[in-house]
């Protein structure tokens, strides 16, 4: 085969791999084969996966820079959301991670470095997920900035190309992109974590990430100091420091918390050690060159300000009178990092004088800075630099604006800086003599002496006296030993001027002088400290014998039967591979279509005869809820499969007595309604009114609708019915097996929908009416407007850019709220289908009304929708839906009147002919019973559920518009509801019992009727006059 044809075939193979990774993948071996071939072509395939490289790529067909980004994109957007769990369970996740963070075995290779560089770009340009954060955390740990610098500038076998102009430009652009990516990680991670409500890994937290980046940056500078000098490398490091300045790692003051990163606070110990360990000057020289090539003066000032504030000073302690070795050590540090200061350094001199003279520092800083300016060496004091420095200090100290407006601390700092600078000049220095005679200094002293504050006057008097004494002139103001404002400071400063810190002797103890802050100490405790277990305390009695006679054991007769295996032992035996030879394991579904196939496996060619049918159903139920929620907002896969999944889950039967079958099926249906309400809710509503389901299946459908609605409305959901009350006996029977024990123990628990409706009714009735503000419409409206007032700060949407990736131009996915879909997809379809169902059922009953016995159709028969058990649950579900939709825009005009009419109709009108074969008398009407007789003979559960629905509607109307819409636009409906509740309550009070009532049900019915009466009275008393006027019109 010709080389061109071979290369073309290789490119086609690579394109095919990328396309197949972006499409649904049928099984795990196919995925491993697709991932293994490109890694094998790069030489990065782990040895244990070489068996999956079935279709090897030709040499030279795979281009790393061209083909790795689309593969990384496909893994993040297509493969990881679907296959990550499966890869982790099969210990194959390393194969996907190799495309982002090659493991330590290949870390030193050029290909690994290039992949890491591309991984940063791909991860930060795609939506960040939990998988992305995990990979970013690994990259941060295994491929820090010094390793990325090596990948850009120190490739093996290309050192000669490093100095060509074209290669340098290419590397410089690549490095700038790399730096831009690594410094933007904390912000993008924080935004993604807030938007997606996911936890941030510890390594990616703002403070920890940037502090670690600073440490690795200093290590990079240290490693580069031993290499030959190169201007491109210095420019690259200066660019990195400039970006770090913009993200705030060079703060002007020492941080006070762990979340505030600081470059020098993290690296000063290492910098001191490197300055001391490296005897040559290469490390210090590299620092000098970097500072000289910083991109702007503001960047230089930010770095130097942070360096000065990070010096290990003694805070509140006094520096002392004698020469201080700690001050000289810090001055030596400045000398090593910044270098000798002189006017010849131009911009650096201007930056340092601006920082030191225009900010308020302490006396420690003044002594350190003067010692550094003098050269930090006793035998080599730089008199020229000291003289120039003195002139700059005098100009600021004598400024009239400074004398008039500065605070006392700034006056004392600049005076200390001036006098410490003078102490380093010999008396015969011409620069010192010129200062004493300069008009600027003399006028400054005069302005100081004329100041109103005595402490400020002392600054000028002390400076004048010291300068006169150093130049051989007689000037003594005296009275320095008296008490007064500023006198103690002046006396101490006069004594300290007798010594110079540059004359101190340094030893090893004076060099390591880092003083950790409280934030650093807390961070050390978090990262290095490990919680220790408390020692076990054993209390012994005085007699040494703490046993109880009632606990003395006795010898039992030995049984000839062997011990039965425990459930854990049975599970281990079942998993034993030698006992399950040839047994096919059911694969975990990774697509919703596969989940549907597992749920519908009974309808396959083998059906129930399939020996793995039970395993398929169990695997599907175990993965259903997690898989459905994972596919939310992930393309159109959920919308395409939601209807099939609803059908499969509703019709599923527990033929194999699987563990937690009902709870898992219910959770899956809840997830379908919560994740795709526009498709799942109408489908469930349609299936509910088909006469082929049992009561249990209808309960599952109603529970899914109600719980899914509350999930969409962000309302709390009560715990499942399997929770055991505290007063329930732990062992109802010692003779039952464990699974039967659990079954009967939880059989009497109240269902979750009933718990919700009971809670809603209780809250509606118990609402306090004592607040006078709520009784005044003006105050109530003003309060409501104040509470609902929108924020005055409006977020400005960023301008749209023509980004490379399509998802960057797409708007963010907005979660569906229940108020958006309540009327269209839940409540109104449910009510409309119910009315149609009632019409059809009553028509069937009328057609067979003349028959008797089994030939007569009864719509409220056992298992049907109009049966009191199902109908009451249906009403409770509608109550939950109406309450959750209270803030919907259609609530007042559509939802409230329709729901109230539904409750009133079901509670008063006959929904089915009575189940009485002897009802053939002439006085029986064709329509059945009268409304009064129907209300009397209604089941107590249906009546209480109808009243609860009416109560929630009335309470919501009272909350939204104080009942105005119902009272004025639906007056007859409101009054009819009140008459119904009043008649029913009067009959209950007179002793008439409803069918199926008694006990708690009777109390609940009486309570609901009273609540409806109260709500109707509140609304009618509020709008009675307007209701009468509208009725007259």
N, C-alpha and C positions, 0 to 999 in steps of 0.2 A: 504494500500500500504506500502511495506517495506521501511525503511528509506533509504537504498542504492538505491532502484529504484526511490524514490522521489528525492534524490539528483541528480541522473543521469538525470532525466527529467528536473530538474531545470537548470542544466548545458546546456542541449540541448536548452532550451528556451533562455538562455543568448547568446549562439552561434548564434541562429537564429536571435535574435535582432541585433547583430553586423553585420551579413551577410546582413540583409535587409537594415540596414543603409548605407552599402557600395554599395548597388544596387539602381537603380532608384526607387523612392517612388511615388506611384500613386497619393496621395492626402494629404491634410494637416491633416485631422483626423488620418490617418494612421501614419504620422510622429509624431504627439503628443502622440499617444499611444506607439510608440516605445521608445520615449524619456522619457515617464513618468514612465514606469515599473521599470527600474534600480534606478531612484531617489526615488521611493516609497520604494524599498528594503533597501536603505540607510537611509531612514527617512528624505530626503532632498526635497521631492516633495512639491511645494507650494500648499496651500489649494485650490486655485481656479482651479488647474489642476487635482485634484484628480478624477474628473469624467472621465478623459482619461485613467486612470489606469484600463483598462478592463481585462488584463491578468496579474494578480499579480504573482510575482515570489515567489517560496517557500523560507522559511527562510533559510539562510545560503547558498543559491545557488549563490548569487552574491558576488564575491570577489573583493574588491575595488582595491587593488594593481594590480590585474591580468586583470580585465575587463575594468577599466576606461580608460587606455591609448588607446586601440583600438577604443573605442567609441569616445574619443576626436579626434583621428586621422580621423575617419569617418566624424565627424561633420565638421572639418576644411577643408577636401579635397573633400567631397562629398555633405554634406548637406548645409553648409553655402553658397558656390557659387551659389547654385540653389534656396534655400528656404529662405535665409536671408530676402529678401524684403517682401516675403509673411508672414513670422513670425512677422516682424515688423508691418506690416499693421494690423495684427490680434492680436496685443499686446501679442504675445506668444514668443518673442525672449528671455524672461527671462528663459524659459525652457531649451533652448540650452546653455545659459550662466551659468546655474547651474552646468554644467559639468566642468567648468573652474574656476568660481568665485562665489561660493555660496553667496547669499545675506546676509545682516547683521543679519537676523533673526537666521541663523544657523552658523554665523561666528565663534562662540566660541566652536563649536563642534569639536571633533577629526576628524570626517569624512571630514568636510569642510577644515581643515588644510591639510589633506592628499591629497585632490583633488587639492588644490592650489599648493602644491609641485609638483604633477604630471603635472599640467597644465603648469608650467614654462618649464618643460622638453619637453613636447609635442609641445608647441608653438614655442620654439626655435630650435627644430629639424625638423620642417616642413617649407616649403616656407612661408615667412611672407607676408600676404595680409592686406588689409584694415581691415578686420574682425579680424585678428590676432592682429594687432596693437590696435584695440579698446579693445580687451580682455586683452592685456598686460597693457594697461593704467588703466583698472579697477583693475587688480591684484596689480599694483604698489600702487594704492590709498587705496585699502581695505585690502590687504594682504602684508604689508611691511615686512622688514627683521625681526623685533622683533616678529611679529605674526608667521612667518615661523620658527623662533627659538623655539617658544613655541610649534609649531606642531611637531618639531623633538625631543625636550628634555623634554617638560613639558606636556606629555599626561596625561589625567585624569585617575586615577586608576592604573597608572603604575610607581609611584614614586619609589617603592622598586626595580623595575627592572632597574632603572637608574644606579645603582652601580654595577651591574653584568658585568663581563668583556665582555661577548659575546654581551650583549645589548649595552654596551658602544661602541664597535667597529662598530656595525650596525648603531647606531645613528651617529657616527663620519663620516662614509662613506656617509650616507644620507645628513649630513650637508655640507660636502665638495662638493657634487654634487649640492646642493641648492645654495651655495655661488658662485660656478662656473657659474651657470645659471644667477643669478641676476646681477653679475658684467659684464656679456657679453651682457646684453640687449642693451645698447646704441650703441655699435659697430654693432651688427647684425641689429638693426633697421635702422641705418644710411645706411648700405650697401643695405638693401632691399628697402629703400626709393629711393636711387639713381638708383638702377637697374630697379625698377618698376615705377619710377616717381610718387610717392605718397607722400602726406604731412605727416610729423611726428607730432604726437600729442604733445601738450605742455609738458605733464608730462614725455614723453619719450625723450625729447631733452637732449643732452649730459650733459650740465651743470645742468639743473633743476633736471634731474633724479639722478645724482650722489650726488648733494647737499642734496636732500631729503633722499637718502640712508644714507648719513653721519649723518643727524639729527636723523633718526630712529635708527641708530647704537648707538649713544650716549644715546638715551632713553632706549635702550636695556641694556646698561651697568648700567644705573641708576637703572633700575628695578631689575637687578641681584645683585646689591650691598646689598640689604636687605635680600637676600636669604642666606641659609647656604653656607659656602665656599665649592667649589668643583673644583678640578683640571681639570676635563674634560670640565667644562663650561669655565674656563679661557683659556684652549687650543683652544676651539672653537672660542672664541672672538679674540684671537691672530691670528688664521688662517684667520678670516674675515678681520682683519686689514692688514694682509700680502697681501691678494688679492686686497684690496683697494689701497695699495701702488703701485701695478703693473699697475693699471688702471689710475694712476696719480692724485689721489685726495689729495695727500700730496705734493704739489708743493714746491720747495725750496724758492720761493719768493711769495709775496702777489699778487693774481690775479689782472689783470687790466681790465678784461671784464667778462660779464655774462657767457660766454661759458666755462670759466675755473673754474672747481669745486675746492673747498678747504674744507677739513674736519674741520680744526680748525676755519677757518673763519666763517663757518656755525654753529659751536657748542660751541665756546668759551663762549658766553653769557650764554648758558645753563650750561656749566661746572662750571662757576663761581657761578651761582645761586645754583647749587647742592652742591658745596663745602661749601657755606655759610649756606644753609638751613639744610643740614644733619650734625647735631652737632657731631655725632659719626664719626669715621674714616673709616667706611666700604667702602664708595664710593672711597675715596682716596686710600685705601689699594687695592681695586680691580684694579684700574689703575696701581698701582705699580706692581702687579702680572702680569698683561697683558704685560707690557713693558718688564718684566724679561723673559717672555716666548715667545717672538717674534721669528719667525723661523730663522732669520739670522741677522748678524750685519748690513748689508746694509739696511735691512728693518727698524731696530731701528734708524739708522742714518737718513733715509728719514723722519721718523715720527718726530724725535726731531728737525731736520732742519726746517720742516714745522711749528712746534710749535713755535720755536724761531722767525721765520719770521712773524708769525701771531700775535705776541704780540702787544697790543694796544699802540704803541709808538707815540711820538709826531712829527715824521717825521722831518721837517725842523726846528722846534722850539728848542730853547736851553733848556736843562734840568734845568738850574738854579744852583745857588750856595748853597742854603739851602737844607736840607734833603727833598726829594721829595716823597710824599705819593704814587703817582702813580707808581713809581719804586718799592716801597715796595709791593704794591698790586700785581704787575706782578710777583715779586719774590715769593710771597705767592702762586700764581697760579702754578708756576713751582714746588714749594714744594709739593702742593697737587697732581699734576698730575704725576710728575717724582719721587718725594720723596727726602729724604736726599741723597746728593751726597757724596760718599766716595770711597776710593780705594778698600774697601771690596766688592763693587758691581761689580768688575771685568770688564766684557765686556761693561757694561753701562758706567763705568768711562772712558774706552778707547774711546767709541763712542762719548761721550760728549766733551772730551778734543780735539778730532780730529775735531769735528764740530766747536767748538768755536775758536780754535787757528789757524785753517787753512783756515778760510773763512773771508771775509771782512765784519764786522758788524759795527754798529754805536756806538757812545758814549752812547746812551740810552741802547743799548744791553749790553755794557760793565758794566754799573752800575747795570742793572737788574741781570746779570749773577753773578756778584760778591756778590750782596746781597743774591741771592739764595744759592750760595755755602756756605756763612757764616751762613745760617740757617734761614734767614728772620725773626729772632726774636732778639730784642735788648738785652734781658736779658739772651740769651742762644746762644752766638756766638760760632760756631764750629771751635776752633783754629786749631785743628789737620787737618781738611779738608782744611782750608784756607792755612796752611803751605804746604800741599802736592800740592795744586792748584798753589801756588806761585812757587814751584820748576818747575812744568810743564810749566808755563808761561815764566819763565826765560830761560829755555832751548830753547824755540822757539824764544824768543826775542833776544837772544844772538847769534843765528845761523848766521854764515857768509853768507850763501846763502840768508837768509831772508834780511839781511842788504843790500846786494848787489843788489838783483833783485826785491824786493817788491816795490810797489808804495807808495807814501807819505801817502795816506789814510790808508793803512794797517799798516804803521809804527806808525801813530798817534793812531790807534785803539789799537794795542798791547801795546803801551806805556801807554795809558789810562788804559787798563785792568791791567797792571802790577802795576801801581801806586795806583789804587783803591783797588787792593788786599792788597798792603802794608798798606794802610790806616786802614784796619780792624784788623791789628796785633798790639798789644801793643809794645812800644819801647823796653821793656825787653824781647821780644820773642826771644828765641834762634834761631828759624828758620830764623828770620829777620837778626840777627847778622851773621849767617852763609852765608846768601845770599850776604851781603855786603863784605864778605871776600872771596867769592868763585872765583876761577880762571875763571869760565865760564862767570860770570857777569862782572868781571873786563876786560876780553878780549873783551867782547861785547861792553862795553863802549868805549874802545880804538878804535874798528872798526867803531863805530858810529862817533866818533870825527874826524876820518880820512876820512869821506865821503865827496864827492864833493858838495853835495847839502846842503845848509845852513839849510833848514827846517828839513832835516833828522838829521843833526848834533845836532840840538836843542833837538830831542828826547833822544839821548844818554846823553847829558849834563843835561837835566831836571831829568832823571831817576837817574843819579849818584848823583846829588845834593840832591834829596829827600831821597834817601836811606842813604846817609851820615848824613843828618839832623835827620832822624828817629833813627839812631843808635848812636847818640851823637858825631858825628865827624864833623869837620869844613871843609866845602867845599862850596864855593860860586863862581860861574862863573860871576854873576852880569849881568848888561846890559839887564835885562829882560823887562824894561819899554820902551826901544827904539822901533823904527819901523823897520820892516823887515819881510821876509818870515817866517811864523810860529810863530812869536812873540805873536800875539793876542791869538792864540790857547794855547800857553804855559802859558801865564798869567792867562787865564781863568781856565786852569786845576790846576794851583797852588792854586787858591782860592777855587776850589771845593774840594780839598783834605782836607780841614779843617773840613768838615762835613761828616757824614756817613748816607746813605739813610736808613739803618736799624734802625736808631733812630727816624724815622718819625712816626707820629701818624696817624692811619687809621680811617676813618669814612665811612659811607654808600656811600657817594658821590665818594669816591676814589676807590670803588670796581667796580662799573659799569662804566667802562672807555672805552668801545668799541668805536673805531673811524671808522665809515663806510667809505669805499672807494667810489669813484665815480661810480664804477661798481655796488656796493651794493645799492647805492642810486637810480641808474637807475632801478635796479631790483625791489626795493620796489615800485617805481612809476609804474612799469608795472603790478605788482601783486596786489597791494593794491589800486592804484589810479583808479578812474573811470572817464571817460570823462564827463564833465558837459555840459549841454546845455547852449549856450549863451543866455543871457537875451534878450527878445524881445524889440526892440526899437520902441517906438511909438512917432511919430512927430506930434505935434498939431500946427495948424496955429494960427496966432495972433488973428484972429477974432473968433476962436473957431468953425468955420463952414468950413468943408473941402469937402462938397459935390459938385457935378456938376449938373447943371440944366438938362443936357442931360441924366442923370442917374436917374431922378425922376420917380418912379414907378407910375402906374395907376391901377385903379380897373377894373378887367375884369369881364365879365359876367360868372356866375356860370354855369358849364356844368352838364347836367343830367347824363352823362355817367360816370361810375366808372373808375378810373385810371387803365391802363393796367399793368399787373405784369411785373416787370423788369426781365432780364435774371437770376440774382442771386436768385430772388424769385421763378422763375420757377425751378431752379436747386434744391432749398430747398424742394419744393413741390414734385419733383420727387424722392428725397431721403427720404421722410417721410415714416417711416415703416408702419404706420397704413393705408396708402393709397396703399401700395404695398404688401398686404398680398398674399402669394402664389407665388410671383414673384421670379423666380430663378435667383440668381446672377451668372454671368459668372466668373469663377475662373481665376485668373491670371496664364498664362502659366509659368512653371518653367523649362521645358525641351523643346528642339527644336522640338521634335516630337509632343508635345502638341501644340506648335505654328503652326506647319504645319497642324494639325487637325483643328484648328480654322480657318486658312486661306482657307482650302478646305471644310469647313462645307457645302457649297452650293452643293457639290457633294455627300453628305451623303444621308441616307435613306429618310429624310424629305425634304432636299434641301431647296428651297426658301420658302416652307411652314413652316419652323421652325420659331416660333415667336421670337426666340432669335438669329436669324441669323445675324441681324445688330449689335447686342451687341457683338457677337463673333468676327465679323470682326473688330469692333472698338477696342475691347480689344487687339486683335492680332496686329493691327497697332500701338497701343500705346506702346506695350511692345517689338515690334520686334527688333528695332535697339539696344536698351539697352541689351536685352537678347543675341543677336548675338555677340555683342562685349564682353559681359561677358564670353561667352563660347570660346573665342579665346585662343589658347594655353592651353585648358582644355580638355585633352584627345582627343578622336576621335569623340566626339559627333557632332561637327560642320561638320567635313568631311563626316559623315554618312548622314546628313540631308540637306546639302547645296543644292544639286540638286533639291530635292523636294521643298525646300523653294523658289528657283529660279522660278520653274514652277508655284508655287502657286502665287507668287507676280506678275509675268508678266501677268498672265491671270486674275488677280483680276480686277473686274469692280466696279465702284462707283455707285451701284444701289440704295444706300440709302442716297446719298448726305451728306456723313460724313464730319466732319470738318477736314481740312488739309489732306485730303485723299492722294492727289498726293505727297505732301511733305514727308509724313510719309512712303509711299511706296518707294519713291525714296531714302530716308535715309536708309531704310532696305536693299535695293539692293546695295547701296553704301557700307554698312557695310559688306555684303556678299563678295563682290569683294575685299574689303580691308583686310578682315580677312582670307579668304580662296581663294586666286586667282587661285590656280591650278585646282580647281573644278568649281568655279563659273564662271570664265571668259570663258572657252570653252563652258560651257552650254549656257550662254547668247549669244555667237557668233553663236552657232548652231541654237538657237531659232530665232535669228534675221532674218535669211534667209528663214524662213518658211512663206508662204503667207497666214497667218491667223490673223495677228495682224494689228491694226490700226496705224496711224501715231503717235498718242500719246504714244502707247505702245512701238513703236520703238524708240521714243525719250527717253523714260525711260531707255531702255536697253543701248542706246548709252551713255547717261549721266552716268549711273552706271559704264560702262567700263572706261570712261574718268576720272571721279572723283575718282574712286577707284584706278586707276593707279597713279594719282597725290598724293593720300594719301600714297600709297606704296613707292613712290619716295620722300616722305617728302617735297613736294612742296606746296605752299600756294593755298588755294581754295577760290575763291571769295564768298562773301555772297550770300545767296539765292536770287532768283528773286523777292521775296516779299518785298524787301526793297524799300521804296518810296523815289524818289529823292527829294532834298530840294526844287526845284522850282516847284514841282507838286502841283496843288491846293488841299487843304485838303478836300474840299467838292465839287466834280464835280456835284453833284446833291443832293439837300436837300430833294427830294421826294423818294429816294431809301432807302430800308431797309439796315441795317448794313452789312449783308453778301453780298448783291449785290453791295453795295458801295465799299467794299473791293475787290470784284471780278473785277469790271471794273476799279478800281483805279490802280491795279497791272497788268492789262491785257497786257499793252504795254511794260512791262519790258523786257529787252534783256535777253535771256537765258544764263546760266552760261558758257556753252561750247563756245558760241560765244564771251563772255567776255574774256575768256582765250585765244582764238586764236587771237583776236584783240590785246590783250596785248603782246602776243608772237611776232606777226608780227611787231608791233610798236617798240619793243625792238630790233628786228633783223635789222630793217632798220635804227634806230637811233643810232646804236652803233658807238662810236667815233673811227675815224681812224687817229687821230692826234698824237697818241703815237708813237714816233720814235722807241722805243724799240720793238714794235710789228712788225715793218717792217723789222727788222734784224733777220733772222732765228736763228742765234747763240744766240743772247741775249734772244729772246723769249723762245728758248728751255731751256737755262740755268735758266731763271726765272721760267719756268714751273717745272723744276726739283727741284728748290729750294723750291717752294711752296708745291710741292707734296712729299717732302722728308719725309721719315718715321721717327718716333721718335727713338732716340737712346736708350731709356729706354724700355725694353721689359718685359712684365709681365711674370712671371714664373708660370706655372700652378701648383697648389698644387698636391702633390702625392696622388694617389688614395688609399683610405682606404676601408677596408671591414666594411662599416658602417652597422648598424642594419637595416636602412630603405632603400628601393630600390631607392627612389628619390634622396638620397644623393650621389649615385654613378652615377646618370644620368647627362649628360652634360646639361648646362643651355639652355633653349629654345631660339633660335635665331629667331628674327623677319624676315620675308621674305621681301626683298627689290625688287623694280620693275626691277632693272637691272638684277636680277637673273631669272625673269620669263617673261621679256618683249617679247623676240623673240619667245620663245617656246609656250607660252600660250596666248599671246595677238595679236601682230602685224602680224606675219606670218600666223597663222590660220585665222585671219580676211581677209587678202589679198587672201589667197588660196580659202577660201569659196566664196569670191566675184568673183574671176575669174571663178569658177565653176558655180556660179549663172548666170553670164553674158553669158556663153556658153549655158546654158540651156534656158535662156530667148530668146537669139537670134535664137536658133533653133526653138523654138515655133513660133516666129514671121515669120521666113522663111517658115514654113509649112502653115501658113495662109496668106501669103503675096498676093496670087492670089485672096483672097476673099475681100469683101467690107463690109462696114457698121459694125454692131456689131459682125459679124462673124470673123472679122479680129482681131487677138490678138495684143495688144499693151503693151509692157513690162514696159513702163514708165507711166502707167495709174495712176489714182488718188489712193493714199493709198499704192502704191507699192514702192519697194525699189528704183527703178530707177527714181521715180518721183523727180524732182529737189529739192523739199522741203526736202525729206528724204536723197537724195544723197548728198546734200550740208552739211547736218548735219553729215552724215557719214564721209565725207572728213574732216570736222572740228575735229571730234573725232580722226581720224587717225593723224591729226596734233598734237593733244595733246599727243597721245601715242608716236609718234616719238620724240617729244621734251623731254618727260620724260625719254626715253630710250637712251639718248645721251651718257651716260657713260657705256652702256652695252658692253660687249666684242664683241658681234656680230654686233655692229652698223655699222662699216665701211664696213665690207665684205658683209653683208646681208641686214640689215634694211635700210640703206641709199639708196643703188641702187634700191631695190625693191620698196620703198616708192616713190622715184623720178620717176621711170618708171610708177607706178600707177597714180601719179598726171599728168604726161605727156599724158598718154593714155586716161584718162578720160577727160582731157582738150582739146584733139585734135581729137579723134576718135569718131564715132557715137556709142552710147551704145544702141540705140533703133531706130526702123524705125520711120520716122516722122508720126505724127497723121494727115494724110491728105488723105481723101477718093478719091480725084480727081487726085492723083498722079499715073496715068496709062500711061504716055507718054512713047514713045519708048526710049527717051534719058536717062531715069532714070535707073541707074545700079541696079543690084541685091543686091549689098552691101549697097545701099543707097547713101548718099551724099559723096562728096569728103571731104578730111580733111579740106580744106579751108572753104567749105560751112558749115561743121559741127562746126568749130570753130566760124564762124560768127553767127550761129543760136543757139549756146549753151546758156543756161540760165546764166544770169549774176551772180547769186548766186553760181552756180556750177563752173564757171570759176574763180571767186574770191577765192573760197575754194580750188580749185586745185592749184592756184598760191600761196596761203598761205602755203599749204603743201610743195610745191617745195621750197619756200623761207626758211622754217624752216629746210628742209633737207640740203640745200646749206649752210645756216648759221652754222648748226651743223658740217658739213664737214669742213668748214673754221676754226671752233674753235678746232676741234679734231686734225686734221693733216694738217691744212692749205690748204685743198682741194686736197691733193696729190692723194688719192685713187680714187676719182671721176674723177680727171683730167687725170690720166694716165691709169687707169684700165677700166673706163667707159667714154671714150672720146666722143663717138658718142652720148651717152645719155645726157652728159653735153651740147654739142653743140646744140643738138636738143631742149633741154629746152630753151637755149638762143634764138634760132630762133623763137620758139613758142611765148615766151614772147615779143620779138622784133616785130614780125608781129602783135600781138594783141595790143601792145602799139601804133604802128603806125596807126592802124585802129581807135583806140579810139581817137588819136590826130587829125585824119582827119575828125572826126565828126560822124563816124559810131557807132551806139548804139547797144549794146547787148540786147537780149530779156530779159525782166524783169528788165532792168536796169533803170537808171535815178536817180537823186538825190544822196543820200548818197551811194547807191549801186554802182553807176557809179564811184564816187570818190574812193570808196574802191577798185574797180577793177583796176582803173588806178594806184592807189598807190601800189597794190600788183605786178602788171606787172613791174613797175619801180623798185621795190625792187628786183625781180628776175633778171632783167637785170644787176643791180649793182653787185649782188653776183656772177653771172656767169662771168662778166667782171673781178672781183677781182681774181677769181680762174684761169681763162684762161690767164690773164696777168702774173700771178705768174708762171704757168707751160707751157706757150705757146711753148717754144723751145723743151721741153721734149715731149709734146704732138705731135709735128710735127715729131720728130725723131721716136717715137713709131708708128705713122701712116705710115711712110716710111718703117719701118721694116715689 
